[in-house]
């Protein structure tokens, strides 16, 4: 495998196919959004194929090291992997909460701005009605 340009490994080939599918979706995005969405749906179908390709076909990649039935990883490597996974999950959760908070604050700001503009418009209307009565 080392020193060769390409090996027809199941995982490598399916990831390359996914890359081509998403590249096609990016290219067709400006022409037709519907066609790009079809490409993306086909790409979503390819993701489980990539995940399970090491179990379905006997290729260069080893099968999954962590599964429901157990793990084949030594504890000295399992702890950092799980720690990094938990840290990444926490970081993603923090970003999600901050983005949601920002979205809520921008919505509140826009609704308050509209309400202030409406009140100022009513004040101008009342003032002009008072001037027309005098």
C-alpha positions, 0 to 999 in steps of 0.5 A: 500500500505504501508508495502506490498512488491508489489502492482499490480499498473499499473504504478509500474508494467509497470515501472518494465516491462521496467526495465526487458526489459532494463535489457534484452537489457543489457544482450543481448548486448554482444551476439547480438547487433540486439537483444539488439536493438529490446529490446530497441525498445520494451522498447521505446513503453513501455514509453508512456504506463507508462506515460498514465497508470494513466489516462487509469486505476484507480489505486493508483497513481493520474492522472497527476497534470499538463496538457494542460487544467490546473493544480491541483497544488497550486501556492506555489508548481507550481512555484518551479516545473517550476523553477526546470524544467527550471533550469534542461533544462538550465543545459542540454543545457549548457552540450550539448553546452560544449560537442559539443564544445569539439567534434568540438575541438577534430575534429579540433585537429585531422585534424590539426595533420594529416595536420602537419604530412602530411607536415612533410612527404612532407618535408622529401620527398623533402629533400630526393629527393634533396639528391638523385639529388646531 
